Amino acid sequence: MKLPLQITARNFDLPDAFREDILERAEKLDEFYARIMRCRVVVETPHRHSHEGIKYNVHIDITVPGAELVVKREPSEDLNVAIRDAFDAARRKLEDFARKQRGDVKQREETRHARITRIFSDKGYGFLTTPDGREIYFHENSVLRGKFRHLKVGMEVRFAEEEGEKGPQASTVAAIKG
């Protein structure tokens, strides 16, 4: 962290043991994203009515290059739980932010259309032919909703393609209702 951690307690005195816990957890955030510029943690007990117990809110604001990540969790009656949950959420946000920056965000598979040209029901596999004439292998486990036994030669299907051990294969296959 470039700037020192800021810890603020509102409406109560935060014991030193909790301050140390927050400090350790904030330092660990650097393991998930090394370019944290600033981290502010606010621990508060909202105003309460006499019939309600004490609840703790933990808010974490993390400044990183080009963004401000804000974590607000549901209040908890246990301060340890409130701190843990807030820092777990902060870690997930930092990991997601780092993945997006690296371009590691998973792309959705493109769904294509094909026709079943061969099926070997007794062996649990078959072949699709795409409109451009490519042949794609599929296994009964790749057929959605366990409908392998309902497939017939000539049926039109939607499929997602991946590279298998012996060439292209369909990772998912679904019959197109027609």
Backbone torsions as a table, in degrees:
resi	resn	phi	psi	omega
1	MET	NA	134.2	-178.1
2	LYS	-75.2	-41.8	178.7
3	LEU	-105.4	152.2	-179.1
4	PRO	-63.9	149.4	178.0
5	LEU	-61.9	137.6	175.9
6	GLN	-110.0	124.0	176.9
7	ILE	-120.3	125.2	179.8
8	THR	-124.7	134.2	174.3
9	ALA	-112.3	132.7	-179.9
10	ARG	-120.6	134.0	175.5
11	ASN	71.8	10.2	174.5
12	PHE	-167.4	165.5	177.0
13	ASP	-92.8	122.0	-180.0
14	LEU	-84.2	117.8	180.0
15	PRO	-61.0	150.6	-178.0
16	ASP	-57.8	-35.7	-179.7
17	ALA	-60.0	-38.4	178.6
18	PHE	-72.4	-36.1	175.7
19	ARG	-61.6	-42.8	178.1
20	GLU	-62.8	-42.4	178.9
21	ASP	-61.1	-44.8	179.0
22	ILE	-62.8	-42.7	179.1
23	LEU	-60.3	-46.3	179.6
24	GLU	-63.1	-43.6	-179.6
25	ARG	-65.9	-38.2	178.9
26	ALA	-65.7	-39.8	178.6
27	GLU	-64.2	-35.1	179.1
28	LYS	-67.7	-24.3	178.8
29	LEU	-60.9	-29.4	178.1
30	ASP	-60.7	-25.4	178.0
31	GLU	-67.3	-28.3	-177.2
32	PHE	-92.3	-23.0	176.1
33	TYR	-157.6	109.5	-170.4
34	ALA	-78.0	-8.5	-174.1
35	ARG	-104.4	29.8	176.9
36	ILE	-66.4	128.2	-178.7
37	MET	-91.6	-38.9	-177.6
38	ARG	-154.5	148.2	175.5
39	CYS	-137.3	126.2	176.8
40	ARG	-119.7	132.6	178.9
41	VAL	-122.5	126.8	176.7
42	VAL	-117.7	123.5	176.6
43	VAL	-113.5	126.6	-177.5
44	GLU	-143.3	157.5	168.9
45	THR	-114.2	113.6	-179.5
46	PRO	-63.3	159.3	176.1
47	HIS	-57.4	139.4	-175.6
48	ARG	-133.6	158.1	174.6
49	HIS	-88.0	159.4	-173.4
50	SER	-63.1	-24.3	-178.0
51	HIS	-85.5	-7.5	178.9
52	GLU	-100.0	149.3	176.0
53	GLY	-80.1	174.4	178.3
54	ILE	-74.4	133.0	173.8
55	LYS	-125.7	146.3	-177.2
56	TYR	-113.7	132.6	172.4
57	ASN	-105.9	137.6	174.0
58	VAL	-125.3	120.0	178.2
59	HIS	-114.0	135.0	179.1
60	ILE	-125.8	126.6	175.1
61	ASP	-114.3	121.4	-179.1
62	ILE	-118.9	124.7	177.1
63	THR	-99.4	124.6	176.8
64	VAL	-127.0	163.1	-178.9
65	PRO	-55.4	118.3	175.9
66	GLY	84.0	3.3	-178.3
67	ALA	-159.3	160.1	173.2
68	GLU	-124.0	118.8	-179.8
69	LEU	-100.3	125.8	-175.8
70	VAL	-118.6	130.9	178.0
71	VAL	-119.4	123.6	174.0
72	LYS	-132.1	122.0	-178.4
73	ARG	-109.7	165.3	175.1
74	GLU	-64.9	144.5	178.3
75	PRO	-60.7	150.5	178.0
76	SER	-132.4	147.6	177.2
77	GLU	-76.4	-15.9	-179.2
78	ASP	-108.1	117.2	-177.2
79	LEU	-62.8	-38.4	177.1
80	ASN	-58.5	-45.0	-179.3
81	VAL	-65.9	-42.7	-179.6
82	ALA	-60.7	-43.1	179.5
83	ILE	-67.2	-48.6	-178.7
84	ARG	-58.3	-48.8	-177.8
85	ASP	-63.2	-40.0	179.7
86	ALA	-64.9	-43.1	-179.7
87	PHE	-72.4	-32.1	173.8
88	ASP	-62.4	-43.1	178.6
89	ALA	-66.0	-38.7	178.2
90	ALA	-63.4	-42.7	178.0
91	ARG	-59.9	-45.5	179.6
92	ARG	-62.1	-41.3	179.0
93	LYS	-64.3	-41.2	178.1
94	LEU	-64.6	-42.4	178.6
95	GLU	-62.2	-43.6	178.1
96	ASP	-62.8	-43.7	179.6
97	PHE	-60.9	-45.2	-179.6
98	ALA	-64.0	-40.4	177.8
99	ARG	-61.7	-43.2	179.7
100	LYS	-64.6	-40.7	179.0
101	GLN	-63.1	-38.1	-179.9
102	ARG	-78.4	-12.2	-177.3
103	GLY	80.6	21.9	-178.8
104	ASP	-86.9	9.2	-178.4
105	VAL	-66.6	128.9	-175.2
106	LYS	-66.4	130.5	177.9
107	GLN	-87.1	143.3	177.6
108	ARG	-71.6	140.3	178.0
109	GLU	-68.2	142.3	177.8
110	GLU	-78.7	130.7	178.0
111	THR	-91.1	130.8	-178.3
112	ARG	-120.2	167.5	177.2
113	HIS	-110.9	148.9	177.2
114	ALA	-159.1	174.8	174.9
115	ARG	-118.2	145.1	175.0
116	ILE	-75.6	123.6	-178.8
117	THR	-109.5	-25.7	175.5
118	ARG	-146.4	141.2	177.8
119	ILE	-141.7	134.4	179.9
120	PHE	-118.3	81.6	-174.1
121	SER	-57.3	-40.3	-178.1
122	ASP	-68.6	-22.7	-178.9
123	LYS	-104.3	-9.0	174.2
124	GLY	80.4	29.5	176.1
125	TYR	-152.1	172.7	179.0
126	GLY	-163.9	-174.2	-179.8
127	PHE	-133.7	142.3	175.2
128	LEU	-108.4	151.6	172.1
129	THR	-121.3	126.4	-178.3
130	THR	-80.9	163.5	178.5
131	PRO	-57.4	-26.0	178.5
132	ASP	-90.8	10.1	172.6
133	GLY	89.5	4.5	178.7
134	ARG	-79.6	146.1	178.5
135	GLU	-102.7	130.4	-176.4
136	ILE	-122.5	127.2	176.7
137	TYR	-75.4	146.2	168.7
138	PHE	-142.8	148.7	179.1
139	HIS	-106.8	155.2	-178.7
140	GLU	-58.8	-29.0	179.2
141	ASN	-70.0	-17.0	179.0
142	SER	-87.5	-7.0	179.7
143	VAL	-81.7	124.6	-176.5
144	LEU	-67.3	147.8	176.9
145	ARG	57.3	26.2	175.2
146	GLY	60.6	32.7	-175.1
147	LYS	-96.7	22.8	-177.9
148	PHE	-56.8	-43.8	-176.5
149	ARG	-66.6	-16.2	179.8
150	HIS	-89.0	-10.0	-177.3
151	LEU	-76.5	144.3	179.5
152	LYS	-134.4	153.0	175.4
153	VAL	-58.3	135.7	179.2
154	GLY	96.7	-15.2	179.3
155	MET	-67.7	143.8	174.6
156	GLU	-89.2	137.8	-179.0
157	VAL	-134.2	159.4	167.9
158	ARG	-100.7	144.5	179.2
159	PHE	-151.1	158.3	172.7
160	ALA	-114.9	133.7	-174.1
161	GLU	-102.2	144.8	172.3
162	GLU	-143.3	166.7	178.9
163	GLU	-88.1	123.1	178.5
164	GLY	-100.4	-175.3	-179.0
165	GLU	-62.2	-34.9	-175.6
166	LYS	-113.6	20.8	179.1
167	GLY	125.0	-165.1	-175.8
168	PRO	-65.5	143.1	175.3
169	GLN	-145.2	160.0	179.1
170	ALA	-91.1	125.5	177.4
171	SER	-82.9	-28.4	173.3
172	THR	-140.7	144.6	178.4
173	VAL	-137.1	132.4	176.6
174	ALA	-140.0	131.5	178.7
175	ALA	-67.0	143.1	175.9
176	ILE	-92.9	121.7	-179.1
177	LYS	-70.1	135.6	-176.8
178	GLY	-145.1	NA	NA
